[in-house]
């Protein structure tokens, strides 16, 4: 994906059924992954699939 001439990697993630990962106003927030011994920073939230719906 290119953003203003800068190539950025996109990681697509999905929440477990019935759970919400992000919502309106969360853009720009940090994304982390739980790993053995702690967490790893993965990037920032840039958009959400608004067609998925909420539980």
N, C-alpha and C positions, 0 to 999 in steps of 0.2 A: 504494500500500500504506500502511496506517495502522499505526503502532506506538505504542501508548499515547497516542493522540490527536495524534501528530506525523506529518504526511504525509512520506513518504520516497520517493524515486525508486529504482526497481530496474532494474539493468542485467543482462541475462542474457548470459552468455558461454559459449563452448564451447572446449574444448581441441582442437587438431588430433588427428586419429586416432592412437591409440596413446600419447598424452601425458596426463599428469595435471596439473591446475591447482592442486588443493588437496586436502586430506584431513582426517581426524579431528584435531582440535586446532588447525586453522588459522583457526577462527572469530575474528573481530576483527582479523585481519591486514590489512595494506594491499593494495589492488589498484592496479596501475599499468598504463599503456599506453605502449608504445614509440612515440615520435614522432620526426620529423626533428629532430636536435639534442639529443635527450635523452628524458626520460620525463614523463608527466603523471600526477598522482594522480587516481584515479577513484572511490575509496570504500573500503569495508571488506567483507571476506568475511562473509556472514551465513548461508549454507547451501550445500549441495552436493547434486547429484542422485546419491544413493547407488545408483540402479538402473543407472547407466551402466557400472559395473564398471571394473576396472583391467586394463591389458594383461598 
